[in-house]
Amino acid sequence: EKASKACKLSLSSPGMKHATNGLLVLMDVAREDQKKRVGSLKAKQKMQKAMKQVLWMVKVRRALKLPLQEDHQERAWTSNASLDNHHADRYSEGHKDSMHGKYKDVRLAKSAFQSYLSSEKFLDHTAIAFVFIYSQVCAVVYALYLKNRFPKMYAFMGPWLLVSRGEAMAIIVLTMLMVLLLTRSWLTGVRKYVSWSTVLQTMADKHVLIHRSCGVMLVVCAILHILGHIKGSIPAIIGETDASKVNQAFTYGTKIKFNFNSWGGALRCWPA
């Protein structure tokens, strides 16, 4: 009665009785069919029976030296070393039902250079190049400042002075960055303010990589700094015997302690 009311069926009393009997008969038939298929085994007995069947199948396969797992297409994709080739072969022609049947994935036609530009490695290299260029910009700005602020020093030591002093400033900048890049609490606080720049975010996230790169840049800048002294300041001091002229060329009242006139004397003097 409840079912007929829920389904909004208007059945008479005999009709409802016949429908009920029919459902009971259907339930009995389904129960008998289930007993024939499953039997009267309990859950534990069913599990044991299934395990015996699996063990028997394994023994037969081993006896016939057959693989335990078929090499399905999905398994071939994951186990094959040339996964990219299979991926390209599978999707190069697009979906079968695509418009006009001519759709192709444009990403698969990228060249090696285009793949590099869209890779994470390119972003890392961009961050490293940004740090190097920033340090060299600081070097150029400081060198131009020295040229205009101390014209006597520039006239005495020549243009190689700008290389030595500029790279000294670059070394200072890189050293400061190396220390800051390992200050994780500072990086955590700064990162939320650099969300507008992907390069700065990469520097904050991969601070160890940038720190190591700064170490490599330090070596390059140190070599340029030494080269600037070898080509500029040291030959200028060796060629001048008057210590007063040498002192006039120095900045901020610095005075030479030993007026060397040879490379051997330069090796024995106090460092600048």
C-alpha positions as CSV (number, residue, x, y, z in Angstrom):
1,E,0.0,0.0,0.0
2,K,2.8,2.4,0.8
3,A,4.6,1.7,-2.4
4,S,1.4,2.2,-4.5
5,K,0.8,5.5,-2.7
6,A,4.4,6.6,-3.2
7,C,4.2,5.8,-7.0
8,K,0.6,7.2,-7.2
9,L,-0.9,4.0,-8.4
10,S,-4.6,3.4,-7.9
11,L,-4.8,-0.4,-7.5
12,S,-7.7,-2.4,-6.3
13,S,-7.3,-4.8,-3.4
14,P,-7.0,-7.9,-5.7
15,G,-4.6,-6.1,-7.9
16,M,-2.4,-5.1,-5.0
17,K,-2.4,-8.7,-3.7
18,H,-1.3,-10.1,-7.1
19,A,1.5,-7.5,-7.4
20,T,2.7,-8.4,-3.9
21,N,2.7,-12.1,-4.7
22,G,4.6,-11.4,-7.9
23,L,7.3,-9.5,-6.1
24,L,7.7,-12.3,-3.5
25,V,8.1,-14.9,-6.2
26,L,10.7,-12.7,-8.0
27,M,12.7,-12.4,-4.7
28,D,12.6,-16.2,-4.2
29,V,13.8,-16.8,-7.7
30,A,16.7,-14.3,-7.3
31,R,17.7,-15.8,-4.0
32,E,17.8,-19.4,-5.5
33,D,19.8,-18.2,-8.4
34,Q,22.3,-16.5,-6.1
35,K,22.7,-19.7,-4.1
36,K,23.4,-21.7,-7.3
37,R,26.1,-19.2,-8.5
38,V,27.8,-18.5,-5.2
39,G,26.9,-21.6,-3.1
40,S,26.5,-21.8,0.6
41,L,30.1,-20.5,1.3
42,K,30.8,-17.9,4.0
43,A,33.0,-14.9,3.4
44,K,36.1,-16.5,4.7
45,Q,35.6,-19.6,2.6
46,K,35.0,-17.5,-0.5
47,M,38.3,-15.7,0.2
48,Q,40.2,-19.0,0.6
49,K,38.6,-20.3,-2.6
50,A,39.7,-17.2,-4.6
51,M,43.2,-17.4,-3.2
52,K,43.5,-21.0,-4.3
53,Q,42.4,-20.1,-7.8
54,V,44.9,-17.4,-8.0
55,L,47.7,-19.6,-6.8
56,W,46.7,-22.3,-9.3
57,M,46.8,-19.7,-12.1
58,V,50.3,-18.5,-11.0
59,K,51.6,-22.1,-11.0
60,V,50.2,-22.8,-14.4
61,R,51.8,-19.6,-15.8
62,R,55.1,-20.4,-14.3
63,A,55.0,-23.9,-15.6
64,L,54.3,-22.6,-19.1
65,K,56.8,-19.7,-18.6
66,L,54.2,-17.1,-19.3
67,P,54.5,-13.5,-18.0
68,L,52.3,-12.8,-15.0
69,Q,51.0,-9.5,-16.5
70,E,50.1,-8.7,-20.0
71,D,52.0,-5.9,-21.7
72,H,49.0,-3.6,-22.0
73,Q,49.3,-0.3,-23.9
74,E,49.2,1.8,-20.8
75,R,52.0,-0.3,-19.2
76,A,54.1,0.1,-22.4
77,W,53.7,3.9,-22.2
78,T,55.0,4.0,-18.6
79,S,57.8,1.5,-18.9
80,N,59.1,2.4,-22.4
81,A,62.1,4.7,-22.4
82,S,60.8,6.6,-25.5
83,L,57.7,7.9,-23.7
84,D,57.8,11.2,-25.5
85,N,57.8,9.5,-28.9
86,H,54.8,7.4,-28.0
87,H,53.1,10.5,-26.7
88,A,53.7,12.3,-29.9
89,D,52.6,9.4,-32.0
90,R,49.4,9.0,-30.1
91,Y,48.3,12.7,-30.1
92,S,50.0,14.1,-33.1
93,E,46.9,13.5,-35.2
94,G,44.5,14.9,-32.6
95,H,41.1,13.4,-31.7
96,K,39.4,11.3,-34.3
97,D,36.2,13.3,-34.0
98,S,37.9,16.7,-34.2
99,M,36.8,19.3,-36.7
100,H,37.8,18.3,-40.3
101,G,40.2,15.7,-38.7
102,K,43.2,18.0,-39.1
103,Y,43.7,19.1,-35.5
104,K,47.3,18.7,-34.2
105,D,48.8,19.7,-30.9
106,V,51.0,22.7,-31.6
107,R,53.2,22.0,-28.5
108,L,54.5,18.9,-30.1
109,A,56.0,20.9,-33.0
110,K,58.2,23.0,-30.8
111,S,61.9,23.3,-31.6
112,A,64.6,22.7,-29.0
113,F,65.0,26.4,-28.5
114,Q,61.3,26.9,-28.0
115,S,61.2,24.1,-25.5
116,Y,64.1,25.7,-23.7
117,L,62.3,29.1,-23.6
118,S,59.2,27.4,-22.0
119,S,61.1,25.3,-19.5
120,E,62.0,25.9,-15.9
121,K,65.7,25.9,-16.8
122,F,65.3,29.1,-18.8
123,L,63.7,30.8,-15.8
124,D,66.6,29.7,-13.6
125,H,69.1,31.0,-16.1
126,T,67.2,34.3,-16.4
127,A,67.4,34.8,-12.6
128,I,71.1,34.1,-12.7
129,A,71.7,36.5,-15.6
130,F,69.6,39.1,-13.8
131,V,71.9,38.9,-10.7
132,F,75.1,39.1,-12.9
133,I,73.8,42.1,-15.0
134,Y,72.7,43.9,-11.8
135,S,76.2,43.5,-10.3
136,Q,77.8,44.8,-13.5
137,V,75.4,47.7,-13.7
138,C,76.5,48.7,-10.1
139,A,80.1,48.3,-11.3
140,V,79.6,50.6,-14.2
141,V,77.7,53.2,-12.2
142,Y,80.5,53.3,-9.5
143,A,83.2,53.4,-12.1
144,L,81.6,56.4,-13.8
145,Y,81.2,58.1,-10.4
146,L,84.9,57.7,-9.7
147,K,85.9,59.0,-13.1
148,N,83.9,62.2,-12.6
149,R,84.6,62.6,-8.8
150,F,88.4,61.9,-9.0
151,P,89.7,63.0,-12.4
152,K,93.3,63.1,-11.2
153,M,93.2,59.4,-10.2
154,Y,91.7,58.5,-13.6
155,A,94.3,60.6,-15.4
156,F,97.1,58.9,-13.4
157,M,96.0,55.3,-13.6
158,G,94.1,55.2,-16.9
159,P,90.9,53.5,-17.9
160,W,91.9,50.1,-16.3
161,L,91.2,51.9,-13.0
162,L,87.5,51.8,-13.9
163,V,87.7,48.0,-14.3
164,S,89.4,47.3,-11.0
165,R,87.3,49.7,-8.9
166,G,84.0,48.8,-10.7
167,E,84.6,45.0,-10.2
168,A,85.4,45.7,-6.6
169,M,81.9,47.2,-6.2
170,A,80.4,44.2,-8.0
171,I,82.2,41.9,-5.6
172,I,80.7,43.9,-2.7
173,V,77.2,43.6,-4.2
174,L,77.5,39.8,-4.9
175,T,78.8,39.2,-1.4
176,M,75.9,41.0,0.1
177,L,73.5,39.0,-2.0
178,M,75.1,35.8,-1.0
179,V,74.6,36.5,2.7
180,L,71.0,37.7,2.1
181,L,70.1,34.6,0.0
182,L,70.9,32.3,2.9
183,T,68.8,34.4,5.4
184,R,65.6,32.4,5.1
185,S,63.6,34.4,7.5
186,W,64.3,37.5,5.5
187,L,63.5,35.8,2.3
188,T,60.2,34.6,3.7
189,G,59.2,38.1,4.6
190,V,60.3,39.6,1.3
191,R,58.8,37.0,-1.0
192,K,55.2,38.3,-0.6
193,Y,56.4,41.7,-1.9
194,V,57.9,40.3,-5.1
195,S,54.9,38.5,-6.5
196,W,54.8,40.9,-9.4
197,S,58.1,39.6,-10.7
198,T,58.6,35.9,-11.8
199,V,62.4,36.4,-11.8
200,L,62.5,37.8,-8.2
201,Q,60.2,34.9,-7.1
202,T,62.6,32.4,-8.6
203,M,65.5,34.1,-6.8
204,A,63.5,33.7,-3.5
205,D,62.4,30.1,-4.2
206,K,65.7,28.9,-5.5
207,H,67.9,31.0,-3.3
208,V,70.5,28.2,-2.9
209,L,71.0,28.0,-6.7
210,I,71.4,31.8,-6.9
211,H,73.8,31.7,-3.9
212,R,76.0,29.2,-5.7
213,S,75.9,31.2,-8.9
214,C,77.0,34.3,-7.0
215,G,80.0,32.3,-5.9
216,V,80.9,31.7,-9.5
217,M,80.4,35.3,-10.4
218,L,82.7,36.3,-7.5
219,V,85.6,34.4,-9.2
220,V,85.0,36.2,-12.5
221,C,84.8,39.6,-10.9
222,A,87.9,38.9,-8.8
223,I,89.8,38.0,-11.9
224,L,88.7,41.2,-13.6
225,H,89.6,43.2,-10.5
226,I,93.1,41.8,-10.4
227,L,93.5,42.3,-14.2
228,G,92.5,46.0,-13.8
229,H,95.2,46.5,-11.2
230,I,97.8,44.7,-13.2
231,K,97.0,46.8,-16.3
232,G,96.3,50.1,-14.6
233,S,97.3,51.1,-11.1
234,I,100.4,49.0,-10.6
235,P,102.2,50.0,-13.9
236,A,101.3,53.7,-13.1
237,I,102.8,53.5,-9.7
238,I,105.9,51.7,-11.0
239,G,106.4,54.4,-13.7
240,E,106.3,57.3,-11.2
241,T,109.2,57.9,-8.8
242,D,107.7,60.9,-7.1
243,A,105.7,59.6,-4.2
244,S,103.9,63.0,-3.8
245,K,102.3,62.6,-7.2
246,V,101.2,59.1,-6.4
247,N,99.6,60.3,-3.2
248,Q,97.8,63.1,-5.0
249,A,96.2,60.6,-7.3
250,F,94.8,58.5,-4.4
251,T,91.3,59.2,-3.0
252,Y,90.2,60.3,0.5
253,G,93.7,61.3,1.6
254,T,95.2,57.8,1.2
255,K,99.0,57.8,1.1
256,I,101.3,55.2,-0.3
257,K,103.5,53.5,2.3
258,F,106.1,52.2,-0.1
259,N,106.8,53.7,-3.5
260,F,107.8,50.6,-5.4
261,N,109.3,51.0,-8.8
262,S,109.4,47.3,-9.9
263,W,107.1,44.3,-10.0
264,G,109.2,42.7,-7.2
265,G,108.6,45.7,-5.0
266,A,104.9,45.6,-5.8
267,L,104.8,42.0,-4.5
268,R,106.4,43.1,-1.3
269,C,104.3,46.1,-0.6
270,W,101.1,46.4,1.5
271,P,97.9,45.5,-0.3
272,A,95.7,48.3,-1.4
